[in-house]
Amino acid sequence: MLEAVIAKSGSVENLRLMSRGAHPFLVKAAMEAVKQWRYQPTLLNGEPIEVVTTITVDFRLAGMP
């Protein structure tokens, strides 16, 4: 689980790890992937605002259900 600030522009900022115990390679991969994501900006009264959100990244092995 990661916590992120979604900027007014929709970019991911201030990304940090919330849960421990994941393998460091998976944490690095998750953070690198999420940093590339772009969100639709959240609007309040028609104006974009920053929001804090929690992001869960699930990893699955190829061929596994």
PDBQT receptor file of N, H, CA, C and O in Angstrom, charges set to zero:
ATOM      1  N   MET A   1       0.845  -1.180   0.000  1.00  0.00    +0.000 N 
ATOM      2  CA  MET A   1       0.000   0.000   0.000  1.00  0.00    +0.000 C 
ATOM      3  C   MET A   1       0.884   1.235   0.000  1.00  0.00    +0.000 C 
ATOM      4  O   MET A   1       1.882   1.320   0.716  1.00  0.00    +0.000 OA
ATOM      5  N   LEU A   2       0.484   2.180  -0.823  1.00  0.00    +0.000 N 
ATOM      6  H   LEU A   2      -0.327   2.111  -1.405  1.00  0.00    +0.000 HD
ATOM      7  CA  LEU A   2       1.207   3.439  -0.951  1.00  0.00    +0.000 C 
ATOM      8  C   LEU A   2       0.253   4.588  -0.653  1.00  0.00    +0.000 C 
ATOM      9  O   LEU A   2      -0.952   4.489  -0.881  1.00  0.00    +0.000 OA
ATOM     10  N   GLU A   3       0.805   5.665  -0.148  1.00  0.00    +0.000 N 
ATOM     11  H   GLU A   3       1.785   5.746   0.037  1.00  0.00    +0.000 HD
ATOM     12  CA  GLU A   3       0.031   6.891   0.022  1.00  0.00    +0.000 C 
ATOM     13  C   GLU A   3       0.612   7.912  -0.931  1.00  0.00    +0.000 C 
ATOM     14  O   GLU A   3       1.831   8.020  -1.065  1.00  0.00    +0.000 OA
ATOM     15  N   ALA A   4      -0.247   8.660  -1.591  1.00  0.00    +0.000 N 
ATOM     16  H   ALA A   4      -1.238   8.573  -1.483  1.00  0.00    +0.000 HD
ATOM     17  CA  ALA A   4       0.212   9.646  -2.563  1.00  0.00    +0.000 C 
ATOM     18  C   ALA A   4      -0.638  10.900  -2.493  1.00  0.00    +0.000 C 
ATOM     19  O   ALA A   4      -1.808  10.865  -2.113  1.00  0.00    +0.000 OA
ATOM     20  N   VAL A   5      -0.027  11.991  -2.864  1.00  0.00    +0.000 N 
ATOM     21  H   VAL A   5       0.924  12.019  -3.173  1.00  0.00    +0.000 HD
ATOM     22  CA  VAL A   5      -0.758  13.233  -3.093  1.00  0.00    +0.000 C 
ATOM     23  C   VAL A   5      -0.971  13.328  -4.596  1.00  0.00    +0.000 C 
ATOM     24  O   VAL A   5      -0.021  13.241  -5.373  1.00  0.00    +0.000 OA
ATOM     25  N   ILE A   6      -2.222  13.507  -4.997  1.00  0.00    +0.000 N 
ATOM     26  H   ILE A   6      -2.994  13.578  -4.365  1.00  0.00    +0.000 HD
ATOM     27  CA  ILE A   6      -2.540  13.746  -6.399  1.00  0.00    +0.000 C 
ATOM     28  C   ILE A   6      -2.609  15.258  -6.568  1.00  0.00    +0.000 C 
ATOM     29  O   ILE A   6      -3.477  15.917  -5.996  1.00  0.00    +0.000 OA
ATOM     30  N   ALA A   7      -1.694  15.797  -7.351  1.00  0.00    +0.000 N 
ATOM     31  H   ALA A   7      -0.988  15.262  -7.815  1.00  0.00    +0.000 HD
ATOM     32  CA  ALA A   7      -1.587  17.246  -7.532  1.00  0.00    +0.000 C 
ATOM     33  C   ALA A   7      -2.764  17.793  -8.344  1.00  0.00    +0.000 C 
ATOM     34  O   ALA A   7      -3.533  17.044  -8.946  1.00  0.00    +0.000 OA
ATOM     35  N   LYS A   8      -2.875  19.096  -8.339  1.00  0.00    +0.000 N 
ATOM     36  H   LYS A   8      -2.251  19.705  -7.850  1.00  0.00    +0.000 HD
ATOM     37  CA  LYS A   8      -3.930  19.755  -9.116  1.00  0.00    +0.000 C 
ATOM     38  C   LYS A   8      -3.863  19.369 -10.585  1.00  0.00    +0.000 C 
ATOM     39  O   LYS A   8      -4.884  19.344 -11.272  1.00  0.00    +0.000 OA
ATOM     40  N   SER A   9      -2.667  19.070 -11.064  1.00  0.00    +0.000 N 
ATOM     41  H   SER A   9      -1.837  19.090 -10.506  1.00  0.00    +0.000 HD
ATOM     42  CA  SER A   9      -2.474  18.691 -12.472  1.00  0.00    +0.000 C 
ATOM     43  C   SER A   9      -2.831  17.236 -12.745  1.00  0.00    +0.000 C 
ATOM     44  O   SER A   9      -2.960  16.832 -13.901  1.00  0.00    +0.000 OA
ATOM     45  N   GLY A  10      -2.994  16.433 -11.667  1.00  0.00    +0.000 N 
ATOM     46  H   GLY A  10      -2.889  16.761 -10.728  1.00  0.00    +0.000 HD
ATOM     47  CA  GLY A  10      -3.277  15.009 -11.822  1.00  0.00    +0.000 C 
ATOM     48  C   GLY A  10      -2.046  14.135 -11.689  1.00  0.00    +0.000 C 
ATOM     49  O   GLY A  10      -2.152  12.910 -11.752  1.00  0.00    +0.000 OA
ATOM     50  N   SER A  11      -0.877  14.740 -11.506  1.00  0.00    +0.000 N 
ATOM     51  H   SER A  11      -0.791  15.735 -11.455  1.00  0.00    +0.000 HD
ATOM     52  CA  SER A  11       0.347  13.953 -11.330  1.00  0.00    +0.000 C 
ATOM     53  C   SER A  11       0.449  13.428  -9.896  1.00  0.00    +0.000 C 
ATOM     54  O   SER A  11      -0.147  13.981  -8.971  1.00  0.00    +0.000 OA
ATOM     55  N   VAL A  12       1.210  12.358  -9.735  1.00  0.00    +0.000 N 
ATOM     56  H   VAL A  12       1.694  11.908 -10.486  1.00  0.00    +0.000 HD
ATOM     57  CA  VAL A  12       1.406  11.734  -8.426  1.00  0.00    +0.000 C 
ATOM     58  C   VAL A  12       2.616  12.384  -7.763  1.00  0.00    +0.000 C 
ATOM     59  O   VAL A  12       3.697  12.451  -8.348  1.00  0.00    +0.000 OA
ATOM     60  N   GLU A  13       2.420  12.861  -6.533  1.00  0.00    +0.000 N 
ATOM     61  H   GLU A  13       1.542  12.806  -6.058  1.00  0.00    +0.000 HD
ATOM     62  CA  GLU A  13       3.501  13.499  -5.783  1.00  0.00    +0.000 C 
ATOM     63  C   GLU A  13       3.546  12.917  -4.375  1.00  0.00    +0.000 C 
ATOM     64  O   GLU A  13       2.586  12.301  -3.912  1.00  0.00    +0.000 OA
ATOM     65  N   ASN A  14       4.664  13.120  -3.710  1.00  0.00    +0.000 N 
ATOM     66  H   ASN A  14       5.444  13.620  -4.086  1.00  0.00    +0.000 HD
ATOM     67  CA  ASN A  14       4.838  12.721  -2.304  1.00  0.00    +0.000 C 
ATOM     68  C   ASN A  14       4.416  11.276  -2.063  1.00  0.00    +0.000 C 
ATOM     69  O   ASN A  14       3.643  10.990  -1.149  1.00  0.00    +0.000 OA
ATOM     70  N   LEU A  15       4.920  10.389  -2.875  1.00  0.00    +0.000 N 
ATOM     71  H   LEU A  15       5.547  10.621  -3.618  1.00  0.00    +0.000 HD
ATOM     72  CA  LEU A  15       4.597   8.972  -2.772  1.00  0.00    +0.000 C 
ATOM     73  C   LEU A  15       5.386   8.347  -1.636  1.00  0.00    +0.000 C 
ATOM     74  O   LEU A  15       6.598   8.541  -1.537  1.00  0.00    +0.000 OA
ATOM     75  N   ARG A  16       4.698   7.589  -0.768  1.00  0.00    +0.000 N 
ATOM     76  H   ARG A  16       3.714   7.431  -0.848  1.00  0.00    +0.000 HD
ATOM     77  CA  ARG A  16       5.395   6.927   0.335  1.00  0.00    +0.000 C 
ATOM     78  C   ARG A  16       4.782   5.569   0.609  1.00  0.00    +0.000 C 
ATOM     79  O   ARG A  16       3.597   5.341   0.366  1.00  0.00    +0.000 OA
ATOM     80  N   LEU A  17       5.603   4.678   1.115  1.00  0.00    +0.000 N 
ATOM     81  H   LEU A  17       6.566   4.863   1.312  1.00  0.00    +0.000 HD
ATOM     82  CA  LEU A  17       5.184   3.327   1.458  1.00  0.00    +0.000 C 
ATOM     83  C   LEU A  17       4.414   3.359   2.769  1.00  0.00    +0.000 C 
ATOM     84  O   LEU A  17       4.862   3.976   3.737  1.00  0.00    +0.000 OA
ATOM     85  N   MET A  18       3.258   2.699   2.810  1.00  0.00    +0.000 N 
ATOM     86  H   MET A  18       2.894   2.199   2.025  1.00  0.00    +0.000 HD
ATOM     87  CA  MET A  18       2.450   2.642   4.029  1.00  0.00    +0.000 C 
ATOM     88  C   MET A  18       2.560   1.298   4.733  1.00  0.00    +0.000 C 
ATOM     89  O   MET A  18       2.529   1.245   5.962  1.00  0.00    +0.000 OA
ATOM     90  N   SER A  19       2.688   0.207   3.975  1.00  0.00    +0.000 N 
ATOM     91  H   SER A  19       2.712   0.250   2.976  1.00  0.00    +0.000 HD
ATOM     92  CA  SER A  19       2.722  -1.119   4.591  1.00  0.00    +0.000 C 
ATOM     93  C   SER A  19       4.109  -1.714   4.451  1.00  0.00    +0.000 C 
ATOM     94  O   SER A  19       4.787  -1.506   3.444  1.00  0.00    +0.000 OA
ATOM     95  N   ARG A  20       4.520  -2.442   5.448  1.00  0.00    +0.000 N 
ATOM     96  H   ARG A  20       3.969  -2.611   6.265  1.00  0.00    +0.000 HD
ATOM     97  CA  ARG A  20       5.842  -3.069   5.472  1.00  0.00    +0.000 C 
ATOM     98  C   ARG A  20       5.710  -4.546   5.138  1.00  0.00    +0.000 C 
ATOM     99  O   ARG A  20       4.609  -5.096   5.117  1.00  0.00    +0.000 OA
ATOM    100  N   GLY A  21       6.832  -5.172   4.882  1.00  0.00    +0.000 N 
ATOM    101  H   GLY A  21       7.727  -4.725   4.900  1.00  0.00    +0.000 HD
ATOM    102  CA  GLY A  21       6.837  -6.606   4.657  1.00  0.00    +0.000 C 
ATOM    103  C   GLY A  21       6.949  -7.018   3.203  1.00  0.00    +0.000 C 
ATOM    104  O   GLY A  21       7.213  -8.183   2.907  1.00  0.00    +0.000 OA
ATOM    105  N   ALA A  22       6.752  -6.081   2.294  1.00  0.00    +0.000 N 
ATOM    106  H   ALA A  22       6.537  -5.134   2.534  1.00  0.00    +0.000 HD
ATOM    107  CA  ALA A  22       6.877  -6.411   0.874  1.00  0.00    +0.000 C 
ATOM    108  C   ALA A  22       8.356  -6.482   0.509  1.00  0.00    +0.000 C 
ATOM    109  O   ALA A  22       9.190  -5.818   1.125  1.00  0.00    +0.000 OA
ATOM    110  N   HIS A  23       8.667  -7.283  -0.482  1.00  0.00    +0.000 N 
ATOM    111  H   HIS A  23       7.989  -7.823  -0.982  1.00  0.00    +0.000 HD
ATOM    112  CA  HIS A  23      10.044  -7.403  -0.945  1.00  0.00    +0.000 C 
ATOM    113  C   HIS A  23      10.491  -6.058  -1.530  1.00  0.00    +0.000 C 
ATOM    114  O   HIS A  23       9.732  -5.428  -2.266  1.00  0.00    +0.000 OA
ATOM    115  N   PRO A  24      11.707  -5.612  -1.213  1.00  0.00    +0.000 N 
ATOM    116  CA  PRO A  24      12.177  -4.303  -1.699  1.00  0.00    +0.000 C 
ATOM    117  C   PRO A  24      12.103  -4.134  -3.220  1.00  0.00    +0.000 C 
ATOM    118  O   PRO A  24      11.841  -3.031  -3.700  1.00  0.00    +0.000 OA
ATOM    119  N   PHE A  25      12.328  -5.211  -3.986  1.00  0.00    +0.000 N 
ATOM    120  H   PHE A  25      12.541  -6.107  -3.596  1.00  0.00    +0.000 HD
ATOM    121  CA  PHE A  25      12.225  -5.101  -5.439  1.00  0.00    +0.000 C 
ATOM    122  C   PHE A  25      10.795  -4.787  -5.864  1.00  0.00    +0.000 C 
ATOM    123  O   PHE A  25      10.577  -4.015  -6.798  1.00  0.00    +0.000 OA
ATOM    124  N   LEU A  26       9.819  -5.385  -5.177  1.00  0.00    +0.000 N 
ATOM    125  H   LEU A  26       9.996  -6.012  -4.419  1.00  0.00    +0.000 HD
ATOM    126  CA  LEU A  26       8.419  -5.118  -5.513  1.00  0.00    +0.000 C 
ATOM    127  C   LEU A  26       8.025  -3.702  -5.117  1.00  0.00    +0.000 C 
ATOM    128  O   LEU A  26       7.283  -3.035  -5.838  1.00  0.00    +0.000 OA
ATOM    129  N   VAL A  27       8.520  -3.244  -3.973  1.00  0.00    +0.000 N 
ATOM    130  H   VAL A  27       9.123  -3.786  -3.388  1.00  0.00    +0.000 HD
ATOM    131  CA  VAL A  27       8.226  -1.870  -3.538  1.00  0.00    +0.000 C 
ATOM    132  C   VAL A  27       8.771  -0.884  -4.575  1.00  0.00    +0.000 C 
ATOM    133  O   VAL A  27       8.074   0.045  -4.983  1.00  0.00    +0.000 OA
ATOM    134  N   LYS A  28      10.004  -1.091  -4.990  1.00  0.00    +0.000 N 
ATOM    135  H   LYS A  28      10.570  -1.845  -4.659  1.00  0.00    +0.000 HD
ATOM    136  CA  LYS A  28      10.616  -0.195  -5.979  1.00  0.00    +0.000 C 
ATOM    137  C   LYS A  28       9.826  -0.217  -7.285  1.00  0.00    +0.000 C 
ATOM    138  O   LYS A  28       9.560   0.836  -7.863  1.00  0.00    +0.000 OA
ATOM    139  N   ALA A  29       9.451  -1.397  -7.751  1.00  0.00    +0.000 N 
ATOM    140  H   ALA A  29       9.667  -2.253  -7.281  1.00  0.00    +0.000 HD
ATOM    141  CA  ALA A  29       8.690  -1.514  -9.001  1.00  0.00    +0.000 C 
ATOM    142  C   ALA A  29       7.334  -0.828  -8.890  1.00  0.00    +0.000 C 
ATOM    143  O   ALA A  29       6.899  -0.139  -9.813  1.00  0.00    +0.000 OA
ATOM    144  N   ALA A  30       6.670  -1.022  -7.754  1.00  0.00    +0.000 N 
ATOM    145  H   ALA A  30       7.022  -1.582  -7.004  1.00  0.00    +0.000 HD
ATOM    146  CA  ALA A  30       5.358  -0.397  -7.549  1.00  0.00    +0.000 C 
ATOM    147  C   ALA A  30       5.477   1.125  -7.545  1.00  0.00    +0.000 C 
ATOM    148  O   ALA A  30       4.682   1.817  -8.181  1.00  0.00    +0.000 OA
ATOM    149  N   MET A  31       6.464   1.635  -6.833  1.00  0.00    +0.000 N 
ATOM    150  H   MET A  31       7.109   1.072  -6.316  1.00  0.00    +0.000 HD
ATOM    151  CA  MET A  31       6.624   3.086  -6.749  1.00  0.00    +0.000 C 
ATOM    152  C   MET A  31       6.993   3.689  -8.103  1.00  0.00    +0.000 C 
ATOM    153  O   MET A  31       6.488   4.752  -8.466  1.00  0.00    +0.000 OA
ATOM    154  N   GLU A  32       7.862   3.024  -8.845  1.00  0.00    +0.000 N 
ATOM    155  H   GLU A  32       8.272   2.160  -8.550  1.00  0.00    +0.000 HD
ATOM    156  CA  GLU A  32       8.227   3.528 -10.171  1.00  0.00    +0.000 C 
ATOM    157  C   GLU A  32       7.025   3.542 -11.115  1.00  0.00    +0.000 C 
ATOM    158  O   GLU A  32       6.859   4.470 -11.907  1.00  0.00    +0.000 OA
ATOM    159  N   ALA A  33       6.193   2.512 -11.024  1.00  0.00    +0.000 N 
ATOM    160  H   ALA A  33       6.328   1.758 -10.380  1.00  0.00    +0.000 HD
ATOM    161  CA  ALA A  33       5.000   2.458 -11.882  1.00  0.00    +0.000 C 
ATOM    162  C   ALA A  33       4.004   3.550 -11.509  1.00  0.00    +0.000 C 
ATOM    163  O   ALA A  33       3.499   4.260 -12.379  1.00  0.00    +0.000 OA
ATOM    164  N   VAL A  34       3.723   3.684 -10.217  1.00  0.00    +0.000 N 
ATOM    165  H   VAL A  34       4.133   3.108  -9.510  1.00  0.00    +0.000 HD
ATOM    166  CA  VAL A  34       2.711   4.651  -9.769  1.00  0.00    +0.000 C 
ATOM    167  C   VAL A  34       3.147   6.086 -10.071  1.00  0.00    +0.000 C 
ATOM    168  O   VAL A  34       2.306   6.933 -10.375  1.00  0.00    +0.000 OA
ATOM    169  N   LYS A  35       4.435   6.366  -9.993  1.00  0.00    +0.000 N 
ATOM    170  H   LYS A  35       5.118   5.678  -9.746  1.00  0.00    +0.000 HD
ATOM    171  CA  LYS A  35       4.927   7.717 -10.299  1.00  0.00    +0.000 C 
ATOM    172  C   LYS A  35       4.609   8.127 -11.736  1.00  0.00    +0.000 C 
ATOM    173  O   LYS A  35       4.560   9.318 -12.040  1.00  0.00    +0.000 OA
ATOM    174  N   GLN A  36       4.393   7.163 -12.615  1.00  0.00    +0.000 N 
ATOM    175  H   GLN A  36       4.432   6.195 -12.368  1.00  0.00    +0.000 HD
ATOM    176  CA  GLN A  36       4.089   7.454 -14.021  1.00  0.00    +0.000 C 
ATOM    177  C   GLN A  36       2.593   7.676 -14.264  1.00  0.00    +0.000 C 
ATOM    178  O   GLN A  36       2.210   8.201 -15.309  1.00  0.00    +0.000 OA
ATOM    179  N   TRP A  37       1.759   7.286 -13.321  1.00  0.00    +0.000 N 
ATOM    180  H   TRP A  37       2.070   6.860 -12.472  1.00  0.00    +0.000 HD
ATOM    181  CA  TRP A  37       0.312   7.407 -13.493  1.00  0.00    +0.000 C 
ATOM    182  C   TRP A  37      -0.101   8.875 -13.522  1.00  0.00    +0.000 C 
ATOM    183  O   TRP A  37       0.535   9.734 -12.911  1.00  0.00    +0.000 OA
ATOM    184  N   ARG A  38      -1.177   9.133 -14.245  1.00  0.00    +0.000 N 
ATOM    185  H   ARG A  38      -1.694   8.435 -14.742  1.00  0.00    +0.000 HD
ATOM    186  CA  ARG A  38      -1.784  10.467 -14.272  1.00  0.00    +0.000 C 
ATOM    187  C   ARG A  38      -3.270  10.299 -13.985  1.00  0.00    +0.000 C 
ATOM    188  O   ARG A  38      -3.936   9.441 -14.563  1.00  0.00    +0.000 OA
ATOM    189  N   TYR A  39      -3.769  11.121 -13.093  1.00  0.00    +0.000 N 
ATOM    190  H   TYR A  39      -3.227  11.818 -12.623  1.00  0.00    +0.000 HD
ATOM    191  CA  TYR A  39      -5.170  11.078 -12.695  1.00  0.00    +0.000 C 
ATOM    192  C   TYR A  39      -5.915  12.265 -13.284  1.00  0.00    +0.000 C 
ATOM    193  O   TYR A  39      -5.329  13.299 -13.606  1.00  0.00    +0.000 OA
ATOM    194  N   GLN A  40      -7.214  12.088 -13.414  1.00  0.00    +0.000 N 
ATOM    195  H   GLN A  40      -7.690  11.248 -13.153  1.00  0.00    +0.000 HD
ATOM    196  CA  GLN A  40      -8.089  13.210 -13.731  1.00  0.00    +0.000 C 
ATOM    197  C   GLN A  40      -8.101  14.091 -12.483  1.00  0.00    +0.000 C 
ATOM    198  O   GLN A  40      -8.401  13.592 -11.398  1.00  0.00    +0.000 OA
ATOM    199  N   PRO A  41      -7.787  15.376 -12.595  1.00  0.00    +0.000 N 
ATOM    200  CA  PRO A  41      -7.770  16.217 -11.389  1.00  0.00    +0.000 C 
ATOM    201  C   PRO A  41      -9.118  16.203 -10.668  1.00  0.00    +0.000 C 
ATOM    202  O   PRO A  41     -10.177  16.182 -11.296  1.00  0.00    +0.000 OA
ATOM    203  N   THR A  42      -9.052  16.215  -9.345  1.00  0.00    +0.000 N 
ATOM    204  H   THR A  42      -8.192  16.232  -8.835  1.00  0.00    +0.000 HD
ATOM    205  CA  THR A  42     -10.260  16.304  -8.519  1.00  0.00    +0.000 C 
ATOM    206  C   THR A  42     -10.686  17.760  -8.475  1.00  0.00    +0.000 C 
ATOM    207  O   THR A  42      -9.871  18.650  -8.234  1.00  0.00    +0.000 OA
ATOM    208  N   LEU A  43     -11.973  17.996  -8.711  1.00  0.00    +0.000 N 
ATOM    209  H   LEU A  43     -12.636  17.273  -8.907  1.00  0.00    +0.000 HD
ATOM    210  CA  LEU A  43     -12.489  19.365  -8.736  1.00  0.00    +0.000 C 
ATOM    211  C   LEU A  43     -13.339  19.641  -7.506  1.00  0.00    +0.000 C 
ATOM    212  O   LEU A  43     -14.122  18.795  -7.074  1.00  0.00    +0.000 OA
ATOM    213  N   LEU A  44     -13.177  20.824  -6.954  1.00  0.00    +0.000 N 
ATOM    214  H   LEU A  44     -12.542  21.511  -7.305  1.00  0.00    +0.000 HD
ATOM    215  CA  LEU A  44     -14.016  21.323  -5.868  1.00  0.00    +0.000 C 
ATOM    216  C   LEU A  44     -14.515  22.693  -6.305  1.00  0.00    +0.000 C 
ATOM    217  O   LEU A  44     -13.727  23.617  -6.509  1.00  0.00    +0.000 OA
ATOM    218  N   ASN A  45     -15.817  22.814  -6.443  1.00  0.00    +0.000 N 
ATOM    219  H   ASN A  45     -16.457  22.064  -6.277  1.00  0.00    +0.000 HD
ATOM    220  CA  ASN A  45     -16.419  24.048  -6.960  1.00  0.00    +0.000 C 
ATOM    221  C   ASN A  45     -15.815  24.437  -8.304  1.00  0.00    +0.000 C 
ATOM    222  O   ASN A  45     -15.609  25.617  -8.589  1.00  0.00    +0.000 OA
ATOM    223  N   GLY A  46     -15.532  23.418  -9.132  1.00  0.00    +0.000 N 
ATOM    224  H   GLY A  46     -15.699  22.460  -8.901  1.00  0.00    +0.000 HD
ATOM    225  CA  GLY A  46     -15.029  23.650 -10.467  1.00  0.00    +0.000 C 
ATOM    226  C   GLY A  46     -13.532  23.924 -10.548  1.00  0.00    +0.000 C 
ATOM    227  O   GLY A  46     -13.003  24.135 -11.640  1.00  0.00    +0.000 OA
ATOM    228  N   GLU A  47     -12.844  23.924  -9.416  1.00  0.00    +0.000 N 
ATOM    229  H   GLU A  47     -13.273  23.752  -8.529  1.00  0.00    +0.000 HD
ATOM    230  CA  GLU A  47     -11.410  24.198  -9.392  1.00  0.00    +0.000 C 
ATOM    231  C   GLU A  47     -10.636  22.946  -8.984  1.00  0.00    +0.000 C 
ATOM    232  O   GLU A  47     -11.064  22.235  -8.075  1.00  0.00    +0.000 OA
ATOM    233  N   PRO A  48      -9.506  22.658  -9.634  1.00  0.00    +0.000 N 
ATOM    234  CA  PRO A  48      -8.709  21.486  -9.253  1.00  0.00    +0.000 C 
ATOM    235  C   PRO A  48      -8.091  21.675  -7.866  1.00  0.00    +0.000 C 
ATOM    236  O   PRO A  48      -7.670  22.772  -7.501  1.00  0.00    +0.000 OA
ATOM    237  N   ILE A  49      -8.048  20.574  -7.102  1.00  0.00    +0.000 N 
ATOM    238  H   ILE A  49      -8.391  19.682  -7.399  1.00  0.00    +0.000 HD
ATOM    239  CA  ILE A  49      -7.450  20.601  -5.765  1.00  0.00    +0.000 C 
ATOM    240  C   ILE A  49      -6.517  19.401  -5.611  1.00  0.00    +0.000 C 
ATOM    241  O   ILE A  49      -6.639  18.414  -6.337  1.00  0.00    +0.000 OA
ATOM    242  N   GLU A  50      -5.587  19.495  -4.662  1.00  0.00    +0.000 N 
ATOM    243  H   GLU A  50      -5.488  20.297  -4.073  1.00  0.00    +0.000 HD
ATOM    244  CA  GLU A  50      -4.757  18.355  -4.306  1.00  0.00    +0.000 C 
ATOM    245  C   GLU A  50      -5.555  17.434  -3.409  1.00  0.00    +0.000 C 
ATOM    246  O   GLU A  50      -6.352  17.895  -2.592  1.00  0.00    +0.000 OA
ATOM    247  N   VAL A  51      -5.346  16.132  -3.554  1.00  0.00    +0.000 N 
ATOM    248  H   VAL A  51      -4.698  15.758  -4.217  1.00  0.00    +0.000 HD
ATOM    249  CA  VAL A  51      -5.989  15.158  -2.680  1.00  0.00    +0.000 C 
ATOM    250  C   VAL A  51      -4.960  14.109  -2.253  1.00  0.00    +0.000 C 
ATOM    251  O   VAL A  51      -4.002  13.826  -2.973  1.00  0.00    +0.000 OA
ATOM    252  N   VAL A  52      -5.179  13.546  -1.075  1.00  0.00    +0.000 N 
ATOM    253  H   VAL A  52      -5.957  13.776  -0.490  1.00  0.00    +0.000 HD
ATOM    254  CA  VAL A  52      -4.356  12.449  -0.583  1.00  0.00    +0.000 C 
ATOM    255  C   VAL A  52      -5.139  11.169  -0.807  1.00  0.00    +0.000 C 
ATOM    256  O   VAL A  52      -6.335  11.110  -0.520  1.00  0.00    +0.000 OA
ATOM    257  N   THR A  53      -4.473  10.147  -1.319  1.00  0.00    +0.000 N 
ATOM    258  H   THR A  53      -3.502  10.195  -1.553  1.00  0.00    +0.000 HD
ATOM    259  CA  THR A  53      -5.147   8.882  -1.591  1.00  0.00    +0.000 C 
ATOM    260  C   THR A  53      -4.253   7.712  -1.216  1.00  0.00    +0.000 C 
ATOM    261  O   THR A  53      -3.035   7.853  -1.099  1.00  0.00    +0.000 OA
ATOM    262  N   THR A  54      -4.868   6.573  -1.031  1.00  0.00    +0.000 N 
ATOM    263  H   THR A  54      -5.857   6.459  -1.126  1.00  0.00    +0.000 HD
ATOM    264  CA  THR A  54      -4.163   5.327  -0.780  1.00  0.00    +0.000 C 
ATOM    265  C   THR A  54      -4.248   4.478  -2.042  1.00  0.00    +0.000 C 
ATOM    266  O   THR A  54      -5.314   4.342  -2.642  1.00  0.00    +0.000 OA
ATOM    267  N   ILE A  55      -3.121   3.915  -2.433  1.00  0.00    +0.000 N 
ATOM    268  H   ILE A  55      -2.255   4.026  -1.946  1.00  0.00    +0.000 HD
ATOM    269  CA  ILE A  55      -3.042   3.110  -3.648  1.00  0.00    +0.000 C 
ATOM    270  C   ILE A  55      -2.548   1.723  -3.273  1.00  0.00    +0.000 C 
ATOM    271  O   ILE A  55      -1.515   1.583  -2.619  1.00  0.00    +0.000 OA
ATOM    272  N   THR A  56      -3.278   0.706  -3.682  1.00  0.00    +0.000 N 
ATOM    273  H   THR A  56      -4.118   0.820  -4.213  1.00  0.00    +0.000 HD
ATOM    274  CA  THR A  56      -2.857  -0.677  -3.470  1.00  0.00    +0.000 C 
ATOM    275  C   THR A  56      -2.391  -1.247  -4.796  1.00  0.00    +0.000 C 
ATOM    276  O   THR A  56      -3.114  -1.206  -5.792  1.00  0.00    +0.000 OA
ATOM    277  N   VAL A  57      -1.173  -1.781  -4.802  1.00  0.00    +0.000 N 
ATOM    278  H   VAL A  57      -0.586  -1.814  -3.994  1.00  0.00    +0.000 HD
ATOM    279  CA  VAL A  57      -0.614  -2.379  -6.009  1.00  0.00    +0.000 C 
ATOM    280  C   VAL A  57      -0.507  -3.883  -5.774  1.00  0.00    +0.000 C 
ATOM    281  O   VAL A  57       0.180  -4.324  -4.852  1.00  0.00    +0.000 OA
ATOM    282  N   ASP A  58      -1.183  -4.663  -6.603  1.00  0.00    +0.000 N 
ATOM    283  H   ASP A  58      -1.741  -4.305  -7.351  1.00  0.00    +0.000 HD
ATOM    284  CA  ASP A  58      -1.142  -6.127  -6.514  1.00  0.00    +0.000 C 
ATOM    285  C   ASP A  58      -0.230  -6.660  -7.606  1.00  0.00    +0.000 C 
ATOM    286  O   ASP A  58      -0.303  -6.228  -8.756  1.00  0.00    +0.000 OA
ATOM    287  N   PHE A  59       0.615  -7.588  -7.243  1.00  0.00    +0.000 N 
ATOM    288  H   PHE A  59       0.674  -7.939  -6.308  1.00  0.00    +0.000 HD
ATOM    289  CA  PHE A  59       1.492  -8.261  -8.217  1.00  0.00    +0.000 C 
ATOM    290  C   PHE A  59       0.981  -9.666  -8.422  1.00  0.00    +0.000 C 
ATOM    291  O   PHE A  59       0.598 -10.340  -7.466  1.00  0.00    +0.000 OA
ATOM    292  N   ARG A  60       0.974 -10.115  -9.673  1.00  0.00    +0.000 N 
ATOM    293  H   ARG A  60       1.286  -9.567 -10.450  1.00  0.00    +0.000 HD
ATOM    294  CA  ARG A  60       0.582 -11.475 -10.017  1.00  0.00    +0.000 C 
ATOM    295  C   ARG A  60       1.617 -12.053 -10.963  1.00  0.00    +0.000 C 
ATOM    296  O   ARG A  60       2.113 -11.365 -11.855  1.00  0.00    +0.000 OA
ATOM    297  N   LEU A  61       1.937 -13.314 -10.762  1.00  0.00    +0.000 N 
ATOM    298  H   LEU A  61       1.534 -13.873 -10.037  1.00  0.00    +0.000 HD
ATOM    299  CA  LEU A  61       2.844 -13.998 -11.677  1.00  0.00    +0.000 C 
ATOM    300  C   LEU A  61       2.115 -14.342 -12.954  1.00  0.00    +0.000 C 
ATOM    301  O   LEU A  61       0.939 -14.705 -12.914  1.00  0.00    +0.000 OA
ATOM    302  N   ALA A  62       2.778 -14.238 -14.073  1.00  0.00    +0.000 N 
ATOM    303  H   ALA A  62       3.733 -13.943 -14.105  1.00  0.00    +0.000 HD
ATOM    304  CA  ALA A  62       2.170 -14.592 -15.351  1.00  0.00    +0.000 C 
ATOM    305  C   ALA A  62       1.696 -16.030 -15.318  1.00  0.00    +0.000 C 
ATOM    306  O   ALA A  62       2.413 -16.919 -14.860  1.00  0.00    +0.000 OA
ATOM    307  N   GLY A  63       0.486 -16.257 -15.805  1.00  0.00    +0.000 N 
ATOM    308  H   GLY A  63      -0.097 -15.535 -16.177  1.00  0.00    +0.000 HD
ATOM    309  CA  GLY A  63      -0.073 -17.606 -15.847  1.00  0.00    +0.000 C 
ATOM    310  C   GLY A  63      -0.743 -18.032 -14.564  1.00  0.00    +0.000 C 
ATOM    311  O   GLY A  63      -1.288 -19.134 -14.495  1.00  0.00    +0.000 OA
ATOM    312  N   MET A  64      -0.720 -17.186 -13.536  1.00  0.00    +0.000 N 
ATOM    313  H   MET A  64      -0.278 -16.291 -13.593  1.00  0.00    +0.000 HD
ATOM    314  CA  MET A  64      -1.353 -17.523 -12.262  1.00  0.00    +0.000 C 
ATOM    315  C   MET A  64      -2.690 -16.782 -12.172  1.00  0.00    +0.000 C 
ATOM    316  O   MET A  64      -2.780 -15.628 -12.591  1.00  0.00    +0.000 OA
ATOM    317  N   PRO A  65      -3.718 -17.421 -11.638  1.00  0.00    +0.000 N 
ATOM    318  CA  PRO A  65      -5.021 -16.741 -11.516  1.00  0.00    +0.000 C 
ATOM    319  C   PRO A  65      -5.021 -15.670 -10.448  1.00  0.00    +0.000 C 
ATOM    320  O   PRO A  65      -6.040 -15.016 -10.230  1.00  0.00    +0.000 OA
TER     321      PRO A  65
